Amino acid sequence: MNGLDLVPKKIFLTKGVGRHRHQLGSFEIALRDAGIEKANLVTVSSILPPYAEVIPKDRGLKYMKPGEIGFVVMSRNSSNEPNRLLASSVGVAVPADRSSHGYLSEHHSFGETEEKAGDYAEDLAATFLASTLGLEFDADQSWDDKEKQFKMSGKIVRTSNCTQSAIVDKNGLWTTVVAAAVLILDDTLPIEASATVTQMTQTGMQPVPGTQSALHLHAQDAARQVDAQK
């Protein structure tokens, strides 16, 4: 990351559930289930930056370094009431014009199925974006109807959600669910991940799209270090 450039280049979605006799313990286990427990997480509000690439979780985790400050849009819910249904969800709305920003939304609830909570979060994100773009719509319409209308406008290209639901343990263990959009500021891969790309290239395998440019940046950094020592 160069200087104070705090505009995320990529994001990925993840979710998890944890159970423990302590509430904090259940949250830690949920973060582990989501794969983001090694970062110092800072929650932020809900703008999808222009041009930010939405990437798969397995690819996104390769950009995270232990102990780093990681910015997330996160939904979190906990309970120790036996057999209670709880859910957390993050919704995403991406504009067709990628020079414009999109929206991320957070929603958590009790008694909602995973599908219902996910639809609600997705509806929120799409509605925020539609109002920004000046699209007219009936706020009381069902999400299915609004989704068709938004996409027919040609101004919203994609909506989605990442949702985790769970039923609290019958013996009253604390249960926590999390859903998060993880914002990646520094889109250069750590050395270990770059080495993996090199090995894949040497064996004829195709690296994940986007990692070749990151490998090139690491090569440039190495070259600059050599020059500085001369």
PyRosetta script that sets phi, psi and omega in degrees:
from pyrosetta import init, pose_from_sequence

init()
pose = pose_from_sequence("MNGLDLVPKKIFLTKGVGRHRHQLGSFEIALRDAGIEKANLVTVSSILPPYAEVIPKDRGLKYMKPGEIGFVVMSRNSSNEPNRLLASSVGVAVPADRSSHGYLSEHHSFGETEEKAGDYAEDLAATFLASTLGLEFDADQSWDDKEKQFKMSGKIVRTSNCTQSAIVDKNGLWTTVVAAAVLILDDTLPIEASATVTQMTQTGMQPVPGTQSALHLHAQDAARQVDAQK")
pose.set_psi(1, 127.5)
pose.set_omega(1, -176.4)
pose.set_phi(2, -93.8)
pose.set_psi(2, 124.3)
pose.set_omega(2, 176.0)
pose.set_phi(3, 57.8)
pose.set_psi(3, -131.5)
pose.set_omega(3, -177.7)
pose.set_phi(4, -109.2)
pose.set_psi(4, 35.7)
pose.set_omega(4, 178.2)
pose.set_phi(5, -75.5)
pose.set_psi(5, 99.7)
pose.set_omega(5, -176.1)
pose.set_phi(6, -104.6)
pose.set_psi(6, 20.9)
pose.set_omega(6, 176.8)
pose.set_phi(7, -91.3)
pose.set_psi(7, 116.5)
pose.set_omega(7, -178.6)
pose.set_phi(8, -60.2)
pose.set_psi(8, 141.7)
pose.set_omega(8, 179.6)
pose.set_phi(9, -95.6)
pose.set_psi(9, -28.6)
pose.set_omega(9, -177.6)
pose.set_phi(10, -143.8)
pose.set_psi(10, 158.4)
pose.set_omega(10, 170.6)
pose.set_phi(11, -139.8)
pose.set_psi(11, 155.5)
pose.set_omega(11, 170.1)
pose.set_phi(12, -140.8)
pose.set_psi(12, 156.1)
pose.set_omega(12, -177.2)
pose.set_phi(13, -104.9)
pose.set_psi(13, 142.5)
pose.set_omega(13, 178.3)
pose.set_phi(14, -151.4)
pose.set_psi(14, 165.1)
pose.set_omega(14, -178.0)
pose.set_phi(15, -154.6)
pose.set_psi(15, 162.1)
pose.set_omega(15, 179.4)
pose.set_phi(16, -166.7)
pose.set_psi(16, 165.4)
pose.set_omega(16, 177.5)
pose.set_phi(17, -137.0)
pose.set_psi(17, 143.3)
pose.set_omega(17, 178.7)
pose.set_phi(18, -140.3)
pose.set_psi(18, 147.5)
pose.set_omega(18, 177.5)
pose.set_phi(19, -131.2)
pose.set_psi(19, 135.4)
pose.set_omega(19, -177.4)
pose.set_phi(20, -164.3)
pose.set_psi(20, 159.6)
pose.set_omega(20, -179.9)
pose.set_phi(21, -72.1)
pose.set_psi(21, -17.2)
pose.set_omega(21, 174.4)
pose.set_phi(22, -110.8)
pose.set_psi(22, 144.6)
pose.set_omega(22, -178.7)
pose.set_phi(23, -61.6)
pose.set_psi(23, -44.4)
pose.set_omega(23, 179.9)
pose.set_phi(24, -62.9)
pose.set_psi(24, -37.8)
pose.set_omega(24, 177.6)
pose.set_phi(25, -61.9)
pose.set_psi(25, -39.6)
pose.set_omega(25, 179.0)
pose.set_phi(26, -67.0)
pose.set_psi(26, -33.7)
pose.set_omega(26, 177.3)
pose.set_phi(27, -67.0)
pose.set_psi(27, -43.9)
pose.set_omega(27, 178.1)
pose.set_phi(28, -59.5)
pose.set_psi(28, -43.3)
pose.set_omega(28, -179.4)
pose.set_phi(29, -67.2)
pose.set_psi(29, -35.6)
pose.set_omega(29, 176.4)
pose.set_phi(30, -63.9)
pose.set_psi(30, -40.8)
pose.set_omega(30, 177.3)
pose.set_phi(31, -63.9)
pose.set_psi(31, -38.8)
pose.set_omega(31, 177.4)
pose.set_phi(32, -64.0)
pose.set_psi(32, -40.9)
pose.set_omega(32, 178.5)
pose.set_phi(33, -62.3)
pose.set_psi(33, -33.7)
pose.set_omega(33, 178.5)
pose.set_phi(34, -80.7)
pose.set_psi(34, -16.1)
pose.set_omega(34, 177.6)
pose.set_phi(35, 88.3)
pose.set_psi(35, 12.4)
pose.set_omega(35, -173.4)
pose.set_phi(36, -121.5)
pose.set_psi(36, 21.7)
pose.set_omega(36, -174.8)
pose.set_phi(37, -73.6)
pose.set_psi(37, -16.6)
pose.set_omega(37, -175.1)
pose.set_phi(38, -85.5)
pose.set_psi(38, -6.7)
pose.set_omega(38, -179.7)
pose.set_phi(39, -98.9)
pose.set_psi(39, 153.9)
pose.set_omega(39, 170.8)
pose.set_phi(40, -87.3)
pose.set_psi(40, 102.7)
pose.set_omega(40, -167.9)
pose.set_phi(41, -85.9)
pose.set_psi(41, 135.7)
pose.set_omega(41, 176.3)
pose.set_phi(42, -122.5)
pose.set_psi(42, 121.4)
pose.set_omega(42, -179.4)
pose.set_phi(43, -82.5)
pose.set_psi(43, 139.9)
pose.set_omega(43, 179.6)
pose.set_phi(44, -131.0)
pose.set_psi(44, 171.4)
pose.set_omega(44, 179.1)
pose.set_phi(45, -82.3)
pose.set_psi(45, -166.7)
pose.set_omega(45, -145.4)
pose.set_phi(46, -117.7)
pose.set_psi(46, 53.8)
pose.set_omega(46, 177.0)
pose.set_phi(47, -108.3)
pose.set_psi(47, 128.9)
pose.set_omega(47, 171.3)
pose.set_phi(48, -86.5)
pose.set_psi(48, 113.5)
pose.set_omega(48, -173.1)
pose.set_phi(49, -63.7)
pose.set_psi(49, 152.1)
pose.set_omega(49, 174.0)
pose.set_phi(50, -56.2)
pose.set_psi(50, 139.4)
pose.set_omega(50, 176.6)
pose.set_phi(51, 68.4)
pose.set_psi(51, -1.6)
pose.set_omega(51, 179.4)
pose.set_phi(52, -64.7)
pose.set_psi(52, 132.2)
pose.set_omega(52, -177.9)
pose.set_phi(53, -90.5)
pose.set_psi(53, 129.3)
pose.set_omega(53, 175.0)
pose.set_phi(54, -89.1)
pose.set_psi(54, 116.4)
pose.set_omega(54, -173.3)
pose.set_phi(55, -117.6)
pose.set_psi(55, 162.1)
pose.set_omega(55, 179.1)
pose.set_phi(56, -65.7)
pose.set_psi(56, 154.7)
pose.set_omega(56, -178.9)
pose.set_phi(57, -57.8)
pose.set_psi(57, -46.5)
pose.set_omega(57, -175.5)
pose.set_phi(58, -62.4)
pose.set_psi(58, -31.4)
pose.set_omega(58, 176.1)
pose.set_phi(59, -77.1)
pose.set_psi(59, -40.5)
pose.set_omega(59, -177.9)
pose.set_phi(60, -64.0)
pose.set_psi(60, -37.2)
pose.set_omega(60, -178.9)
pose.set_phi(61, -61.9)
pose.set_psi(61, -24.7)
pose.set_omega(61, -179.3)
pose.set_phi(62, -69.0)
pose.set_psi(62, -18.7)
pose.set_omega(62, 179.3)
pose.set_phi(63, -86.5)
pose.set_psi(63, -10.5)
pose.set_omega(63, -175.3)
pose.set_phi(64, -88.6)
pose.set_psi(64, 138.8)
pose.set_omega(64, -179.5)
pose.set_phi(65, -117.1)
pose.set_psi(65, 139.2)
pose.set_omega(65, 179.3)
pose.set_phi(66, -55.9)
pose.set_psi(66, 130.8)
pose.set_omega(66, 177.2)
pose.set_phi(67, 86.4)
pose.set_psi(67, -6.3)
pose.set_omega(67, -178.3)
pose.set_phi(68, -70.9)
pose.set_psi(68, 158.4)
pose.set_omega(68, 170.8)
pose.set_phi(69, -80.0)
pose.set_psi(69, 117.8)
pose.set_omega(69, -178.0)
pose.set_phi(70, -115.7)
pose.set_psi(70, 124.9)
pose.set_omega(70, -179.6)
pose.set_phi(71, -89.6)
pose.set_psi(71, 132.9)
pose.set_omega(71, -177.9)
pose.set_phi(72, -139.0)
pose.set_psi(72, 147.2)
pose.set_omega(72, 162.6)
pose.set_phi(73, -97.8)
pose.set_psi(73, 112.4)
pose.set_omega(73, -169.8)
pose.set_phi(74, -127.4)
pose.set_psi(74, 139.8)
pose.set_omega(74, 169.3)
pose.set_phi(75, -111.8)
pose.set_psi(75, 135.8)
pose.set_omega(75, -174.4)
pose.set_phi(76, -142.0)
pose.set_psi(76, 139.2)
pose.set_omega(76, 179.2)
pose.set_phi(77, -146.5)
pose.set_psi(77, 142.9)
pose.set_omega(77, -177.5)
pose.set_phi(78, -142.3)
pose.set_psi(78, 152.1)
pose.set_omega(78, 174.2)
pose.set_phi(79, -163.4)
pose.set_psi(79, 153.1)
pose.set_omega(79, 170.8)
pose.set_phi(80, -121.9)
pose.set_psi(80, 18.7)
pose.set_omega(80, 176.6)
pose.set_phi(81, -80.4)
pose.set_psi(81, 115.1)
pose.set_omega(81, -174.3)
pose.set_phi(82, -51.4)
pose.set_psi(82, 134.1)
pose.set_omega(82, 173.9)
pose.set_phi(83, 68.7)
pose.set_psi(83, 12.7)
pose.set_omega(83, 178.5)
pose.set_phi(84, -80.8)
pose.set_psi(84, 137.5)
pose.set_omega(84, 178.7)
pose.set_phi(85, -90.7)
pose.set_psi(85, 128.0)
pose.set_omega(85, 178.6)
pose.set_phi(86, -135.0)
pose.set_psi(86, 157.0)
pose.set_omega(86, -176.8)
pose.set_phi(87, -148.8)
pose.set_psi(87, 150.7)
pose.set_omega(87, 171.5)
pose.set_phi(88, -133.9)
pose.set_psi(88, 141.9)
pose.set_omega(88, -176.2)
pose.set_phi(89, -148.0)
pose.set_psi(89, 148.3)
pose.set_omega(89, 171.2)
pose.set_phi(90, -122.5)
pose.set_psi(90, 129.1)
pose.set_omega(90, 177.6)
pose.set_phi(91, -104.3)
pose.set_psi(91, 152.3)
pose.set_omega(91, -178.4)
pose.set_phi(92, -131.5)
pose.set_psi(92, 134.4)
pose.set_omega(92, 174.1)
pose.set_phi(93, -131.7)
pose.set_psi(93, 121.8)
pose.set_omega(93, -175.0)
pose.set_phi(94, -110.7)
pose.set_psi(94, 125.4)
pose.set_omega(94, 178.8)
pose.set_phi(95, -76.4)
pose.set_psi(95, 153.6)
pose.set_omega(95, 176.7)
pose.set_phi(96, -64.6)
pose.set_psi(96, -37.9)
pose.set_omega(96, 176.9)
pose.set_phi(97, -85.6)
pose.set_psi(97, 101.0)
pose.set_omega(97, -173.7)
pose.set_phi(98, -73.8)
pose.set_psi(98, -4.6)
pose.set_omega(98, 172.3)
pose.set_phi(99, -79.0)
pose.set_psi(99, -8.4)
pose.set_omega(99, 175.6)
pose.set_phi(100, -99.9)
pose.set_psi(100, 157.6)
pose.set_omega(100, 179.1)
pose.set_phi(101, -83.3)
pose.set_psi(101, 154.4)
pose.set_omega(101, 173.9)
pose.set_phi(102, -107.1)
pose.set_psi(102, -164.1)
pose.set_omega(102, -177.8)
pose.set_phi(103, -133.5)
pose.set_psi(103, 146.7)
pose.set_omega(103, 169.4)
pose.set_phi(104, -119.6)
pose.set_psi(104, 145.6)
pose.set_omega(104, -179.9)
pose.set_phi(105, -132.8)
pose.set_psi(105, 153.7)
pose.set_omega(105, 176.7)
pose.set_phi(106, -119.5)
pose.set_psi(106, 139.4)
pose.set_omega(106, 177.7)
pose.set_phi(107, -147.9)
pose.set_psi(107, 133.5)
pose.set_omega(107, 171.9)
pose.set_phi(108, -134.7)
pose.set_psi(108, 151.2)
pose.set_omega(108, -172.1)
pose.set_phi(109, -157.7)
pose.set_psi(109, 166.3)
pose.set_omega(109, 172.1)
pose.set_phi(110, -116.5)
pose.set_psi(110, 141.1)
pose.set_omega(110, 174.8)
pose.set_phi(111, 79.8)
pose.set_psi(111, 4.6)
pose.set_omega(111, 177.9)
pose.set_phi(112, -101.6)
pose.set_psi(112, 142.1)
pose.set_omega(112, 173.7)
pose.set_phi(113, -69.1)
pose.set_psi(113, 164.7)
pose.set_omega(113, 178.5)
pose.set_phi(114, -60.3)
pose.set_psi(114, -40.6)
pose.set_omega(114, -179.8)
pose.set_phi(115, -64.8)
pose.set_psi(115, -44.2)
pose.set_omega(115, -178.1)
pose.set_phi(116, -66.8)
pose.set_psi(116, -43.2)
pose.set_omega(116, 178.8)
pose.set_phi(117, -64.1)
pose.set_psi(117, -40.0)
pose.set_omega(117, 179.0)
pose.set_phi(118, -65.0)
pose.set_psi(118, -43.2)
pose.set_omega(118, 177.6)
pose.set_phi(119, -61.0)
pose.set_psi(119, -39.2)
pose.set_omega(119, -178.9)
pose.set_phi(120, -64.4)
pose.set_psi(120, -45.8)
pose.set_omega(120, 179.8)
pose.set_phi(121, -63.8)
pose.set_psi(121, -41.5)
pose.set_omega(121, 179.5)
pose.set_phi(122, -64.7)
pose.set_psi(122, -40.5)
pose.set_omega(122, 177.1)
pose.set_phi(123, -60.4)
pose.set_psi(123, -44.9)
pose.set_omega(123, 179.7)
pose.set_phi(124, -58.2)
pose.set_psi(124, -51.2)
pose.set_omega(124, -178.0)
pose.set_phi(125, -60.9)
pose.set_psi(125, -44.5)
pose.set_omega(125, -178.9)
pose.set_phi(126, -66.6)
pose.set_psi(126, -37.3)
pose.set_omega(126, 179.6)
pose.set_phi(127, -67.0)
pose.set_psi(127, -42.1)
pose.set_omega(127, 176.9)
pose.set_phi(128, -59.3)
pose.set_psi(128, -45.4)
pose.set_omega(128, -178.5)
pose.set_phi(129, -67.2)
pose.set_psi(129, -42.4)
pose.set_omega(129, -179.4)
pose.set_phi(130, -60.3)
pose.set_psi(130, -41.3)
pose.set_omega(130, -179.7)
pose.set_phi(131, -66.9)
pose.set_psi(131, -35.0)
pose.set_omega(131, 177.1)
pose.set_phi(132, -66.4)
pose.set_psi(132, -36.4)
pose.set_omega(132, -178.0)
pose.set_phi(133, -82.9)
pose.set_psi(133, -4.5)
pose.set_omega(133, 178.6)
pose.set_phi(134, 80.5)
pose.set_psi(134, 19.8)
pose.set_omega(134, 178.7)
pose.set_phi(135, -78.0)
pose.set_psi(135, 137.4)
pose.set_omega(135, 177.6)
pose.set_phi(136, -90.7)
pose.set_psi(136, 136.8)
pose.set_omega(136, -179.6)
pose.set_phi(137, -159.3)
pose.set_psi(137, 161.7)
pose.set_omega(137, 177.7)
pose.set_phi(138, -93.2)
pose.set_psi(138, 113.1)
pose.set_omega(138, -176.3)
pose.set_phi(139, -61.1)
pose.set_psi(139, -22.0)
pose.set_omega(139, -178.4)
pose.set_phi(140, -88.0)
pose.set_psi(140, -3.9)
pose.set_omega(140, 177.2)
pose.set_phi(141, -65.2)
pose.set_psi(141, 156.1)
pose.set_omega(141, 174.1)
pose.set_phi(142, -68.0)
pose.set_psi(142, 159.6)
pose.set_omega(142, 179.2)
pose.set_phi(143, -61.9)
pose.set_psi(143, -37.9)
pose.set_omega(143, 179.7)
pose.set_phi(144, -59.0)
pose.set_psi(144, -42.2)
pose.set_omega(144, -179.6)
pose.set_phi(145, -69.1)
pose.set_psi(145, -42.8)
pose.set_omega(145, 179.4)
pose.set_phi(146, -66.2)
pose.set_psi(146, -37.9)
pose.set_omega(146, -179.9)
pose.set_phi(147, -60.2)
pose.set_psi(147, -44.7)
pose.set_omega(147, 178.9)
pose.set_phi(148, -62.3)
pose.set_psi(148, -43.7)
pose.set_omega(148, -178.4)
pose.set_phi(149, -64.3)
pose.set_psi(149, -44.8)
pose.set_omega(149, -179.1)
pose.set_phi(150, -61.5)
pose.set_psi(150, -45.0)
pose.set_omega(150, -176.3)
pose.set_phi(151, -73.2)
pose.set_psi(151, -29.6)
pose.set_omega(151, 176.0)
pose.set_phi(152, -68.7)
pose.set_psi(152, -23.9)
pose.set_omega(152, -180.0)
pose.set_phi(153, -67.6)
pose.set_psi(153, -23.0)
pose.set_omega(153, -178.3)
pose.set_phi(154, 81.1)
pose.set_psi(154, -0.4)
pose.set_omega(154, -177.2)
pose.set_phi(155, -98.6)
pose.set_psi(155, -18.5)
pose.set_omega(155, 176.7)
pose.set_phi(156, -118.1)
pose.set_psi(156, 115.9)
pose.set_omega(156, -171.5)
pose.set_phi(157, -89.8)
pose.set_psi(157, -30.6)
pose.set_omega(157, -176.6)
pose.set_phi(158, -155.7)
pose.set_psi(158, 140.9)
pose.set_omega(158, 170.3)
pose.set_phi(159, -130.7)
pose.set_psi(159, 150.6)
pose.set_omega(159, 179.7)
pose.set_phi(160, -160.6)
pose.set_psi(160, 175.5)
pose.set_omega(160, 175.8)
pose.set_phi(161, -147.8)
pose.set_psi(161, 158.4)
pose.set_omega(161, 173.9)
pose.set_phi(162, -127.4)
pose.set_psi(162, 117.0)
pose.set_omega(162, -168.2)
pose.set_phi(163, -134.1)
pose.set_psi(163, 137.6)
pose.set_omega(163, 175.0)
pose.set_phi(164, -124.7)
pose.set_psi(164, 126.8)
pose.set_omega(164, 174.9)
pose.set_phi(165, -122.2)
pose.set_psi(165, 161.3)
pose.set_omega(165, 178.4)
pose.set_phi(166, -163.0)
pose.set_psi(166, 157.4)
pose.set_omega(166, 173.1)
pose.set_phi(167, -106.6)
pose.set_psi(167, 130.0)
pose.set_omega(167, -177.9)
pose.set_phi(168, -60.5)
pose.set_psi(168, 140.3)
pose.set_omega(168, 179.1)
pose.set_phi(169, -51.3)
pose.set_psi(169, 138.9)
pose.set_omega(169, -175.8)
pose.set_phi(170, -63.5)
pose.set_psi(170, -21.1)
pose.set_omega(170, 179.2)
pose.set_phi(171, -93.7)
pose.set_psi(171, 5.3)
pose.set_omega(171, 174.5)
pose.set_phi(172, 86.1)
pose.set_psi(172, 19.4)
pose.set_omega(172, 173.1)
pose.set_phi(173, -63.2)
pose.set_psi(173, 142.4)
pose.set_omega(173, 175.1)
pose.set_phi(174, -60.9)
pose.set_psi(174, 132.2)
pose.set_omega(174, 178.0)
pose.set_phi(175, -122.6)
pose.set_psi(175, 128.1)
pose.set_omega(175, 179.5)
pose.set_phi(176, -124.2)
pose.set_psi(176, 135.7)
pose.set_omega(176, 173.3)
pose.set_phi(177, -118.5)
pose.set_psi(177, 140.2)
pose.set_omega(177, 177.5)
pose.set_phi(178, -132.5)
pose.set_psi(178, 148.6)
pose.set_omega(178, 169.8)
pose.set_phi(179, -138.5)
pose.set_psi(179, 137.7)
pose.set_omega(179, -173.4)
pose.set_phi(180, -147.1)
pose.set_psi(180, 147.0)
pose.set_omega(180, 165.5)
pose.set_phi(181, -105.6)
pose.set_psi(181, 115.7)
pose.set_omega(181, -177.0)
pose.set_phi(182, -94.1)
pose.set_psi(182, 126.0)
pose.set_omega(182, -176.0)
pose.set_phi(183, -96.5)
pose.set_psi(183, 124.3)
pose.set_omega(183, -177.7)
pose.set_phi(184, -103.0)
pose.set_psi(184, 114.8)
pose.set_omega(184, -179.8)
pose.set_phi(185, -85.7)
pose.set_psi(185, -46.2)
pose.set_omega(185, -178.1)
pose.set_phi(186, -99.6)
pose.set_psi(186, 107.2)
pose.set_omega(186, -174.9)
pose.set_phi(187, -98.1)
pose.set_psi(187, 27.4)
pose.set_omega(187, 169.0)
pose.set_phi(188, -97.1)
pose.set_psi(188, 134.9)
pose.set_omega(188, -176.7)
pose.set_phi(189, -74.7)
pose.set_psi(189, 146.8)
pose.set_omega(189, 172.3)
pose.set_phi(190, -59.4)
pose.set_psi(190, 160.4)
pose.set_omega(190, -176.1)
pose.set_phi(191, -55.3)
pose.set_psi(191, -41.4)
pose.set_omega(191, -177.4)
pose.set_phi(192, -61.2)
pose.set_psi(192, -43.6)
pose.set_omega(192, -179.8)
pose.set_phi(193, -67.4)
pose.set_psi(193, -37.0)
pose.set_omega(193, 178.7)
pose.set_phi(194, -65.3)
pose.set_psi(194, -37.4)
pose.set_omega(194, 178.1)
pose.set_phi(195, -61.9)
pose.set_psi(195, -36.8)
pose.set_omega(195, 177.4)
pose.set_phi(196, -62.2)
pose.set_psi(196, -41.3)
pose.set_omega(196, 178.3)
pose.set_phi(197, -62.3)
pose.set_psi(197, -41.1)
pose.set_omega(197, 179.3)
pose.set_phi(198, -61.9)
pose.set_psi(198, -44.9)
pose.set_omega(198, 179.5)
pose.set_phi(199, -61.7)
pose.set_psi(199, -40.5)
pose.set_omega(199, 178.7)
pose.set_phi(200, -63.2)
pose.set_psi(200, -40.7)
pose.set_omega(200, -179.0)
pose.set_phi(201, -65.3)
pose.set_psi(201, -42.4)
pose.set_omega(201, -178.2)
pose.set_phi(202, -65.9)
pose.set_psi(202, -28.8)
pose.set_omega(202, -179.3)
pose.set_phi(203, -93.4)
pose.set_psi(203, 4.9)
pose.set_omega(203, 176.7)
pose.set_phi(204, 87.0)
pose.set_psi(204, 2.4)
pose.set_omega(204, 178.4)
pose.set_phi(205, -80.5)
pose.set_psi(205, 153.6)
pose.set_omega(205, 179.7)
pose.set_phi(206, -89.9)
pose.set_psi(206, 123.5)
pose.set_omega(206, 177.4)
pose.set_phi(207, -70.3)
pose.set_psi(207, 161.2)
pose.set_omega(207, 177.8)
pose.set_phi(208, -61.2)
pose.set_psi(208, 137.1)
pose.set_omega(208, 179.9)
pose.set_phi(209, -53.1)
pose.set_psi(209, 133.9)
pose.set_omega(209, 177.4)
pose.set_phi(210, 100.9)
pose.set_psi(210, -21.5)
pose.set_omega(210, -177.0)
pose.set_phi(211, -80.0)
pose.set_psi(211, -21.9)
pose.set_omega(211, 179.7)
pose.set_phi(212, -64.1)
pose.set_psi(212, -40.9)
pose.set_omega(212, 179.2)
pose.set_phi(213, -66.3)
pose.set_psi(213, -35.8)
pose.set_omega(213, 178.0)
pose.set_phi(214, -65.7)
pose.set_psi(214, -40.6)
pose.set_omega(214, 178.4)
pose.set_phi(215, -63.1)
pose.set_psi(215, -39.7)
pose.set_omega(215, 178.5)
pose.set_phi(216, -61.9)
pose.set_psi(216, -40.0)
pose.set_omega(216, 179.4)
pose.set_phi(217, -64.5)
pose.set_psi(217, -39.6)
pose.set_omega(217, 178.0)
pose.set_phi(218, -65.0)
pose.set_psi(218, -38.1)
pose.set_omega(218, 177.6)
pose.set_phi(219, -63.3)
pose.set_psi(219, -40.0)
pose.set_omega(219, 177.3)
pose.set_phi(220, -63.2)
pose.set_psi(220, -42.7)
pose.set_omega(220, 178.9)
pose.set_phi(221, -60.9)
pose.set_psi(221, -42.9)
pose.set_omega(221, -180.0)
pose.set_phi(222, -62.9)
pose.set_psi(222, -40.1)
pose.set_omega(222, 179.6)
pose.set_phi(223, -64.6)
pose.set_psi(223, -40.3)
pose.set_omega(223, 179.5)
pose.set_phi(224, -65.0)
pose.set_psi(224, -38.0)
pose.set_omega(224, 179.4)
pose.set_phi(225, -64.6)
pose.set_psi(225, -39.8)
pose.set_omega(225, 178.0)
pose.set_phi(226, -63.4)
pose.set_psi(226, -44.5)
pose.set_omega(226, 179.3)
pose.set_phi(227, -61.3)
pose.set_psi(227, -37.6)
pose.set_omega(227, -177.0)
pose.set_phi(228, -68.8)
pose.set_psi(228, -25.4)
pose.set_omega(228, -178.6)
pose.set_phi(229, -84.7)
pose.set_psi(229, -12.9)
pose.set_omega(229, -178.5)
pose.set_phi(230, -73.1)
pose.dump_pdb("model.pdb")
